[in-house]
């Protein structure tokens, strides 16, 4: 996977750092996601991962066959590649395996939530902005325990791309599984408002203190 790395300027050779894995929306790229977490590089190793599929004007991690329905084989491959990338980052960089965070918008949120379910308590926290969980993930994937997982889910009440009800369903699903869920809604469409940005940055810093 092609990725951009941001990390603290002054590294302590005795220290292992929390890691933040960023996943963009369809047709976007790894640079756009870095803007959302500017400033966090003082605390984190930040890996902004480019989707491996061309999707002009940018990239994607999977294709879709219909509304809310990813192509299963392509989606499975995307999840496999991202899982392998997380393992690679743990081997190659001074990253703390107990403090792994996933962050995604739209398609990236879909992947972040799915990875949270497949990796379970390997993941400490997730920020999922405007996504959904594919039906086949809930019905056919092996879901790991998420009792120790914290997740920030947000969705625009006027989202014209992915319905607001899907955001509410994400909240209910993770709560039923026992995850620690923070669910925020905004008077927005399929976008990230300044208030949303402020809320998830504060949430991330709070997770580091726990």
Secondary structure by P-SEA (a helix, b strand, c coil): ccccccccccccccbbbbbbbbbbcccccaaaaaaaccccccccccccccccccccccccccccccccccaaaaaaaaaaaaaaaaaaaaacccccccbbbbbbccaaaaaaaaaaaaacccccbbbbccccccccccccccccccccbbbbbbbbcccccccaaaaaaaaaaaaaaccbbbbbbccccccccaaaaaaaaaaaaaaaac
